Amino acid sequence: MASLVVRAQEAAAASTAEIRLLRLADLRQAVDAAMVATLTEVDVAPGLVHLDGAVDGGRWLAARTELHPAEARGLAVLAGALPAMPATSDALEQGRIGTEKARLLSTAREVDAFADAEAELVDQVVGVSLRTARRVVGRFLAEHRPAGPGDPAANEVTLSPKRNGRWKLHGDLDTDSAMLLGNELRRLAAAYRDDETLSSARRTALALVEVARRSVTLGERAAASRPEVVLVADVTFGDVVNPGYDDGTPLGRRAFENLSCDATVRRLLTDGPNEPLELGRSVRLATQGQRRAAAVRDGGCVFPGCDRPPDDCDLHHIRHWLNGGTTDLANLCLVCRRHHSLTHSIGFTFVRHRDGRLTIHRPDGTALRWPGEQAA
């Protein structure tokens, strides 16, 4: 719960409503954890659940309350998984993690290595953003899951009419297929980046329609955009190589061997877990190489709580170029356009530490905190 405690130096600037909102979020996290624990008890000894003819406590809860069925079912699924996840269960009960991180960890429990690695995984996701936690679990799955990124035969896409005359598109794709499609959509969506009236989702929709239009115009499917695979090699450990997509998504070795037959492969050398040093064969396109490296390192906008992806971000000079800053990767970070504008208008400052960590400070010198970060 320490993530929601307002520091003493922040209290003067915090409004009563803001403090109350943080405390309510604290209470919600505690309530969610308690509901998961209670659902476990309900499923062991059902009373009304049985009398109401419900399949399980989650469905019964949705029927009896205003909870969305998907939310109630998610809590029930987590409750069923936690008995086999002691470290996760303890962290949830203690308030070190919330239900979202607990759900994330539960996706790895079927891997044989999870039992031995669970406590360490829990420690790695405590005090970091949910986005970083996803990458931690993703790397673990990419390393230990033998089946690779998924079965393309299970892919599904539906296009169905809505009552208002519009149509709804829904899909479920394996990682390789999603990256192939996403790479092409990002390329086409770039044509609309200067239109600030369009959200990222709307630009993607325009790009998807453009793919179909080009296919019809040409009379055949548009030329496929090859996925780009990055080999992340840590010079600190010498022979450790972690393949992944160019946005940092981990890629299992079996999937890499399959994809590398028809993909653009680049190498990215790093010094420790945080600081990329070199992009192989990228001297001619230095700016794009630095953006690619920043995407692997930052994963998107570096501001706490912001989920904007790398394609919606600018490269910001930590020390401004006019003030003697260099256009080196260590002096660059990804910031979404909204936060980039606020950085220059309000006066946020950035500090890159020797271990590669980044700290963002308000104009009064106090530091922004990431979700889950312990209070100083």
FENKAPE-V733260 format. One record per residue. N is the residue number from 0. PSI is psi in degrees with one decimal (none if undefined). Layout:
# FENKAPE-V733260
n=(N	N)
psi=(PSI	PSI)
This chain:
# FENKAPE-V733260
n=(0	1	2	3	4	5	6	7	8	9	10	11	12	13	14	15	16	17	18	19	20	21	22	23	24	25	26	27	28	29	30	31	32	33	34	35	36	37	38	39	40	41	42	43	44	45	46	47	48	49	50	51	52	53	54	55	56	57	58	59	60	61	62	63	64	65	66	67	68	69	70	71	72	73	74	75	76	77	78	79	80	81	82	83	84	85	86	87	88	89	90	91	92	93	94	95	96	97	98	99	100	101	102	103	104	105	106	107	108	109	110	111	112	113	114	115	116	117	118	119	120	121	122	123	124	125	126	127	128	129	130	131	132	133	134	135	136	137	138	139	140	141	142	143	144	145	146	147	148	149	150	151	152	153	154	155	156	157	158	159	160	161	162	163	164	165	166	167	168	169	170	171	172	173	174	175	176	177	178	179	180	181	182	183	184	185	186	187	188	189	190	191	192	193	194	195	196	197	198	199	200	201	202	203	204	205	206	207	208	209	210	211	212	213	214	215	216	217	218	219	220	221	222	223	224	225	226	227	228	229	230	231	232	233	234	235	236	237	238	239	240	241	242	243	244	245	246	247	248	249	250	251	252	253	254	255	256	257	258	259	260	261	262	263	264	265	266	267	268	269	270	271	272	273	274	275	276	277	278	279	280	281	282	283	284	285	286	287	288	289	290	291	292	293	294	295	296	297	298	299	300	301	302	303	304	305	306	307	308	309	310	311	312	313	314	315	316	317	318	319	320	321	322	323	324	325	326	327	328	329	330	331	332	333	334	335	336	337	338	339	340	341	342	343	344	345	346	347	348	349	350	351	352	353	354	355	356	357	358	359	360	361	362	363	364	365	366	367	368	369	370	371	372	373	374	375)
psi=(-7.6	-19.4	-20.1	11.6	129.1	128.3	157.7	-40.3	-13.1	-19.8	-36.7	-32.0	-16.0	135.3	162.5	-39.5	-38.7	-43.8	-42.0	-38.8	-42.0	-39.7	-37.1	-38.9	-38.7	-48.9	-38.4	-42.3	-41.7	-39.9	-43.9	-44.1	-41.4	-36.9	-39.6	-45.7	-39.1	-35.2	-35.4	-43.2	-40.3	-42.8	-26.8	-40.1	74.5	140.9	-84.8	-30.2	-44.6	-43.6	-34.1	-5.6	19.9	149.2	-40.7	177.3	-33.4	-47.8	-36.5	-41.7	-41.7	-37.3	-28.7	-12.8	-176.6	4.0	141.0	138.5	-38.9	-38.3	-44.9	-42.3	-38.2	-40.9	-39.0	-41.1	-41.9	-40.4	-36.9	-25.2	-30.2	-33.0	-26.8	8.4	72.4	-42.2	-40.5	-43.5	-43.5	-43.4	-36.7	-43.4	-35.8	-8.5	12.2	-28.5	161.6	-177.8	-30.7	-43.5	-35.3	-42.9	-42.5	-45.9	-32.5	-22.2	-15.5	-0.1	-20.1	-11.7	134.7	-35.6	-6.4	-41.2	-42.9	-27.8	-6.0	-50.1	-40.6	-39.5	-41.9	-46.6	-34.9	-26.4	-9.3	131.8	11.9	165.5	163.0	-35.2	-44.0	-38.3	-38.4	-38.8	-36.6	-49.9	-36.9	-41.6	-39.8	-45.4	-40.6	-32.3	-33.8	-17.8	117.5	-21.2	-5.5	-163.6	-0.4	165.9	114.9	-25.0	-18.0	0.4	142.3	139.1	130.0	144.0	109.2	145.9	147.5	164.0	-26.2	8.7	-11.1	176.7	150.6	129.2	129.0	136.5	158.6	108.8	152.4	164.8	-44.5	-45.3	-40.1	-40.3	-37.9	-49.1	-43.6	-36.2	-43.3	-40.0	-40.1	-38.4	-44.7	-34.8	-22.0	-24.3	-18.9	9.4	-30.3	-10.8	98.4	-9.2	-12.3	130.5	167.9	-40.2	-38.2	-37.4	-38.5	-40.0	-43.0	-39.3	-39.3	-43.4	-35.3	-35.4	-46.6	-41.2	-42.2	-36.2	-42.9	-43.2	-41.7	-16.2	8.3	166.4	136.1	150.7	129.6	140.5	123.4	139.4	151.8	126.0	134.3	128.4	112.0	110.1	125.4	113.7	-19.3	-35.5	3.5	-84.2	8.6	119.4	125.0	101.2	146.8	170.5	169.7	-6.1	7.4	-6.7	124.3	150.2	122.8	153.8	-38.4	-42.4	-36.1	-43.1	-35.7	-46.8	-34.1	-12.4	-25.8	48.3	158.6	121.6	126.2	156.3	144.6	113.9	136.2	156.4	94.1	-177.0	-13.0	-26.2	97.6	140.0	-38.9	141.1	115.8	141.7	31.6	16.6	-39.5	-32.5	60.9	-42.8	-44.6	-35.2	-41.9	-39.4	-40.9	-42.7	-40.1	-35.6	-40.9	-40.7	-48.7	-32.6	-0.6	-164.5	133.4	-5.6	137.4	130.5	-9.4	132.8	18.3	132.2	169.4	-35.9	-19.6	16.1	155.8	158.1	117.0	134.9	120.7	-49.4	117.9	142.6	-37.7	-20.6	17.7	4.5	151.6	156.6	59.6	154.9	-36.3	-22.8	13.4	149.8	156.4	128.5	130.0	163.7	-36.1	-48.4	-28.4	-43.6	-42.8	-34.8	-44.0	-29.2	-37.8	-38.5	34.9	144.7	154.6	144.8	122.5	118.9	166.9	-30.0	5.6	-12.5	153.9	133.8	134.8	131.4	142.8	169.4	-26.6	1.9	-12.5	148.8	140.2	149.1	140.1	150.3	127.5	-8.9	137.9	141.8	142.0	none)
